[in-house]
Amino acid sequence: MSHAPVYMIVQLDITDMPTFMTEYAASLQGIHARHGVEVLVATPSPTVLEGEYDKSIVVVLKFPSAEAQKAWYADPEYQPLLKRRLELTNTDTSVALFVPEFGHVHPAEQGTA
């Protein structure tokens, strides 16, 4: 069991921002609190230093551990929200990544998933 934090980096191409905010984002607070999720960044207007950025929003979430991230993603209360998020975003161009804290190797990369 790893107790190192992991992060979710999300770049979404949202097709209906008002509905996304009311039907998805507004419903996350309780689920986030239950799993110890901290929203580090959530902005539709990041400063682009290199390349091109054409997404609707960028979000960075911090989870206390890989186990907490897995429990959050599998939470039965989150499943209808996940379905709704996928309906409201262009899944061909949206990206959601989970990454370990710098200096820590994710358990799956150690062969001990």
Secondary structure, 3 states (H helix, E strand, C coil): CCCCCEEEEEEECECCHHHHHHHCHHHCHHHHHHHCCEEEEEECCCCCCCCCCCCCEEEEEEECCHHHHHHHHHCCCCHHHHHHHHHCECCCCCEEEEEECCCCCCHHHHCCC
